[in-house]
Amino acid sequence: MDYSTSQLRMFPLSSLFIHLERGEVKFLLLVPTNLAQHLKDETEERPGFSTMQLYHHPYSLDSQRVRLALEEKGIDYTSFHVNPVTVKNMDASFFRRNPSAKLPVFQNGHHIIYNTIEIIQYVERIALVSSGEENIPSSGGEVTAWMHRIKQWNPKFFTLSHIPKKHRDYVYKFIRQVIIARMAEATDLAAAYHAKLVQVYETEDKLKDPAVLNQSKEQLIRLLDQVEKKLNESAYLAGEEFSMADVMLVPVLARLVLLNLKEEYIDGRPNTAKYWIMVQQRPSYKKVIGKHFSGWRKHKTFIRTWCFVHIRTILRRF
């Protein structure tokens, strides 16, 4: 069925997802309120429609954290993929609501949250209220302290430094071209796009600085040493129960495995190695991370993105 622009405006935002490219409606997705649809590529949805929406991508470490929290707490939400490598986070429709272009973005009605830890704590409160029980504890001081400690390590430069330079340069060139194209299309956002372009150049410069890379590596090693010591005392980071502190840590370990650094950073720490084996058995891990990056699946995830970038570059469609 075709819809005019005026008809599209009649649909509530929570029931409608429109992908806009160069002012044209490319596809329309209506989500029935009484039936969940499993949406390939662009969206994945849990059974039961929810006004809670998460804009994220499997590549994003913070997105993984929030999704793990949602799965662990059994919260229904509508999931939208926004691939940062293909620069979908720079589309004007998304960039207007989130000029930082960072993922994830969590929306519940008119309430929008961008900070990862704040989203997770909000999810905890939702789970507490939804349960109707008073004996379900929220994260205590130790859990919160671990969450902030883990969040202090920025995986950006560490991750990029382990990607072959030729691939990294190719993708960054594509990102720059996309930003410039979006700047010309959405002139009201030109200043914000220009700021992001400057950040891209700054990131490329920092990747050439050994001091920046060494600092990131040393910070990671200190964190992992603290984790190893703690896991010698308890099964999980904040005791004998899986908590939101573990939600923050698990994607870090998954990132190291993805970069083929498991032997160097995990196997040499026996408590962490045991912990890693244990957390991979959790349903939340299998759905959020394992589904995309276990075994052959990681090649599928990467190839799809690489083909998109390569084809758009050849066709010069930015």
Disulfide bonds with the S-S distance in Angstrom:
none
